Amino acid sequence: MMWTYRTLPMACAVAAAALLAAPPPAAATVEAQPCVRGESETKGFSAVDSGEIRWTDKTKYDRAREHALKVWKYPGSRITLAPDGAFTVNDLEFRDYKGSSADGAAVAFYTNDSGVGATDYITFNTTKMDGRGRDFQNSGAAHEVGHALGLCHKGDRFATLMMKQIQTPPITEPTSIDKANYKRLWG
């Protein structure tokens, strides 16, 4: 068939209709990844209490804390992250300590206290956080909130927020793998 200025628009319309009628390509399924070194993901090793984490703040890294709480409130997340109030139980406190630059301590760490009504802690090492860029601080804070949600460290086979070390450039929010692990734990 010879294409003319009269048949070309019709051929384009037919091709467009065929593309619209075709089913969309299947979305790639991201699998939850296993923990490293005998760690496990468990609701019991989290700050979650009755589907929420109520938090207080005694840290100078407010922007990093705000970022971390915001990125874990993505569409589909099920755990409520909200400030503690007069009529709620404090589940998590953000705080600082001055560590040594040579002590091998982490940038930040999560401490779980499984007692009834107990407060868990995310503690920032001021020696390792001060002078670092915003993305580095945000990565450390978001990683620790992941632990408060019950997530464990992941191996370096896949780039995730829950890798043991902060990457260059830093991963500052949950990846599809982190979200898959979150979904496996919390639904």
Secondary structure as GFF3:
##gff-version 3
##sequence-region A 1 187
A	DSSP	alpha_helix	8	21	.	.	.	ID=ss1
A	DSSP	three_ten_helix	43	45	.	.	.	ID=ss2
A	DSSP	beta_strand	52	58	.	.	.	ID=ss3
A	DSSP	alpha_helix	62	71	.	.	.	ID=ss4
A	DSSP	beta_strand	80	83	.	.	.	ID=ss5
A	DSSP	beta_strand	92	97	.	.	.	ID=ss6
A	DSSP	beta_strand	108	111	.	.	.	ID=ss7
A	DSSP	beta_strand	120	125	.	.	.	ID=ss8
A	DSSP	alpha_helix	126	129	.	.	.	ID=ss9
A	DSSP	alpha_helix	134	148	.	.	.	ID=ss10
A	DSSP	alpha_helix	176	186	.	.	.	ID=ss11
###
